[in-house]
Amino acid sequence: MRMVDIIQNKRDGKVLSKAETTWMIDNYAKGEIPDYQMAAWAMAVYFQGMAMTEIADLTMAMVETGHQIDLSTIPGIKVDKHSTGGVGDKVTLILAPLVASFGVPVAKMSGRGLGHTGGTIDKLESIHGYQVERTQEAFVQQVKDIGISVIGQSDDLVKADKLLYALRDVTATVDIIPLIASSIMSKKIAAGSGAILLDVTVGSGAFMKNLDDARILAKTMVDLGNAVGRKTVAVVTDMRQPLGTTIGNRLEIAESMAVLQGGGRPDLRHFIAELAQIMLSLGGVTKSIDEILTHLSNGAALDKFKQMIEAQNGDFDDLLNTPTHETAFSKVVLSPKSGYITDFDALVAGHLAMRSGAGRAVKSDQLDMDAGLRIFKKIGDQVVTGDPLFEIVYNKADFDAELESQVMLDAIVIADEKIEIKEIVEIIK
């Protein structure tokens, strides 16, 4: 078998066989196929697309190039969740313990943030002592013992995906839906869960900027998951504005704690409850929204979060007593007019938070765990001239708060008519 023949076949629009795909990925992972040939194949995929059989073959071939987590000793249906990323996305922090509080085991590996999208692992590391790195044995045992664990992604998972993603990043082949779908699902499958909820965000603060592309990606991943034996459901969610009322690592942990204590914005609580309902269903448990919300108000979800933090050596009492830390500087920005918020550009807010120190421009950047953005008004909310709109909290002496606040202010639209948006745009099964 020759790589040049595989490239030619894909260039000419042919459907590659499982043997061709497996041979290609295996040899690429071994370093026997050069980057320039894989780049040619990726560009051929860009123009010719892939059949579902090809995507499934590619995904499973990538899974085989790394370590796979065995969750079979954990009783019940293990459920996992993945988000394509967004601004202020603290869903996992609330959703995972909420689902686990109903007895459905959640064994989750999460990633770090880069750019304007915050990573769950970075947020958890803002909790004093919390260990994100665990052995597979410890990870599995913890889920057995308390029903939940959230750890950092293992470097041993899906070697081929890491190589291919780095190549796509420098060859203008990132935005190829079959390759995006395969990249995401290969990691989810290798992580071992039998059922997967996919949160495909769409809007200014998301990777997918328009609804049609988000739908196609969601449908592709659902079909792919089901094709390889993983029960999969996707939700397309609105990311025109930041999720919740905070952007930043410790800030988002504090907001998550508030929701787990029955507080926070009602729209965020309801959104999380809707996601939990789907995840529970995937795990074989049927609950109403009201029953799920009860676990946020009666302490059941909070107790599960506490168990997870303490099992991973985090200081829950410190978090409970001091949910946020004071920063050296802060700036509250007031509304220049009265009306209703009709737009709140998530991308601008995410970039502002990143520049304040809450995110990374490059992987080597050090995070300020306490920096970020508090949001007081969101789309649909009424404002009166002089009402606080948002607050920037930061420790960087060279951060230009005046300039940054004006940029953010320009990205918030206040008009006379009230509009409403729903977080869940569509559910795809």
C-alpha angles and dihedrals in degrees: 000000000000129000092220090061091050091050091049093048092052092043088056093050098254123149110246119230123241089249092054094048094045092048091049096050095041093052093043090054089050091053094246095117114062123233093245091062093047089048089054090050092049091051090049088053089050090059101032104032125210135268117238090251089056093049091050092048091048092049096050092043089055091047089056092057093071146029118300123211114233111213095164094112091061110090120237134020110317113218129200134187133207131188124198086221139261147171117295090000104167095149097121092053091061103025099052097056091039092056092042090053088069092056098260108131117237116198105175137175115196136186139230126258129255125184116345097340113088121221122231091224092055089052093050090049088061085072107091111254097000111151115215094176115076135159116251089248093053091044093053094042092052092053088049091050103042106006098245145069132160115193139161120277114269116244087221094067121101101345093186092057093057091051094045094045092052089050094048090050092064100035101056092250101113097103098063109123098210090052093044090050093047092047093052097041096045089061093045092049093046089052088067108234119139097214130040135196113201121202106199107190122205131190141054094319095046137080090241108061100186133047097235093058091045090053092049092049092046093048092046092053093045092051090045094050092049091045091058096044102266117125102232136185126177131202121199106215133192116251100171088116132026116280113251122343104297140062117191137067107267090028091058092046089053092049090049090052090052091053091047087055091054096263135099126085114330091227091057092048091050093047092052090047090053091052090046091052090057093045092048090050089053087053092051097257123121117204134160121238090249092053090050093048088052089065088059093051101039097052098250095119092041091053090052090050089050091051091052095048093048093044088056092047097256122148104243095174091056089051092048094048097038108025093168134025123225115250127215093247139025137173126198115203119207130211113262093207145013126258137075129313106247100168136020110178107226094196094056090047091049093050091048091053090048092052090048087062101264095109142034127252088189130015093255094058116116116233126230099219094200100047126095146083134308114203120206101176130037139181110306095023120123118235134192124206108277096024114136110256101179143339128221115210119191148147101208110110091202094053109119100222094174093056094040094049091052091051089052093045090054089055093057116083120205117190140160099255123075116230130187130208131192122220094219110060098173142350116222121195 
